[in-house]
Amino acid sequence: MLKHRGKRWMYYVFDAAVVVVLMLTCFYIYLMTYGEGMLRNRPEAMQVVSSTIITNAEGTEI
């Protein structure tokens, strides 16, 4: 009887791991799809921000 309880525990752990992996996979697919849609609908999100310009006290660029 002790062997059956040990095997059941292993099956529960395996089942839980499979469920977690499936949920993470679905979440990843959702994020990829959502991100792609956001970039398609908002192309300004992909614009590169200009770098900072540092000037000295006289106003000339360093």
Steps between C-alpha positions, in 0.01 A plus 500: 500500500789735568626456145164610358501821706850581379402443140185709540708787635732477202203502262357810670832680473537400135144610421556833674824553306324427171223746586753770593693450176179518295391817679840664448492405132153650458611815684806533276291460185255760631778748573657451158166548325406801711841661453487452126156661488618794710792564267276476194248747644754738654806534273623799702588255777787374285654841436848532641534772758777747427799500728567767758710796394730637768603863478745704700427832673549689172240286322737313269462128462757288681 
